[in-house]
């Protein structure tokens, strides 16, 4: 682990790439607080309208994910990532400008976030496909862990930072700061030293053919297919679980907002620790075993949440609150341990010519199922109650473990 980190520092271009990812993560964490505040307090949206604005950011993943993945494999990734970052900076920058001129409304905000989401589809597919061109494949696990550490730190500190920024300079100005972060991101990526040949394409190759190749590779590969299915189930369960937990904690258990925020923050701290341990665990036990073991922790954590909150009523006892803190710490640590190993495995087994399509395919399906999970979790809680909804979440997490464990993933390593 230590040798890999030392070697990674000497890789030309990685420091700029990592810095860009860090700046972007912290900017996004600020916007994660600023955008809801803008929509609810500045634009006075109804709960249904808040849902529509939130959906606007994620709808492009379902609509364009497969197409973008195919196009990313037709072009050099570095220029795509630069222009995607510039475009996202412009989209967010229009929000405070329109607010200052009195032209900002809910639908303009939703439109800006929709375009932002479409550019994010391009950006994520390009950045995940560019890293293997910057870093030698044996160092991908350490590199992905570094990026995950920055993301975990942003998720831990960012919301609190965003709340302070919003309270001092208002939500639109906070969004402007995130806009600037994307321009900084673009400048840092432009400094990355990487050699990319323009991908060769066979004469007459059609977009549909490229998309089918990406789907066939992702869902036909002996290791990638069960990993993809397990990850899709994870996103479904995670989105449903977080939706149910938010309502349960703040309404049923009547936890103070500060306690609720602290529980989420504990998950971020644990994720940072897990990301730090990820390379060592992946090297010692193998990427596949590490992913399976981490995923086995989720149903345990959510089963604990389910039983701890049953019968707690409007005043949650101290024991239940302690269990919630521990369960979310386990959840965060598991996410930190598995994410770098999963991404490194995907990047290692996939040829460079298919990386964009594989990443686009998986991210599109993951985000679509996350949207379904969020809506489905809320609906199930409304119809059947919070206990049944949490039990269903636990079972879906367990299904994700079974799919991964009963596959070649258990013997897969990253080399």
Secondary structure, DSSP 8 states (H G I E B T S, - for coil): -HHHHHHHHTSTTHHHHHHHHHHHHHHHHHHHHHHHHIIIIIS---HHHHHHHHHHHHHHHHHHHHHHHHHHTTS-HHHHHHHHHHHHHHHHHHHHHHHHTT---HHHHHHHHHHHHHHHHHHHHHHHHHHHHHS-GGGHHHHHHHHHHHHHHHHHHHHHHHHHHHHHH-HHHHHHHHHHHHHHHHHHHHT-----------TT--HHHHHHHHHHHHHHSTTHHHHHHHHHHHHHHHHHHHHHHHHIIIIIS---HHHHHHHHHHHHHHHHHHHHHHHHHHHHH-HHHHHHHHHHHHHHHHHHHHHHHTT-TTS--HHHHHHHHHHHHHHHHHHHHHHHHHHHHHHHHS-GGGHHHHHHHHHHHHHHHHHHHHHHHHHHHHHH-HHHHHHHHHHHHHHHHHHHHTSGGGG----
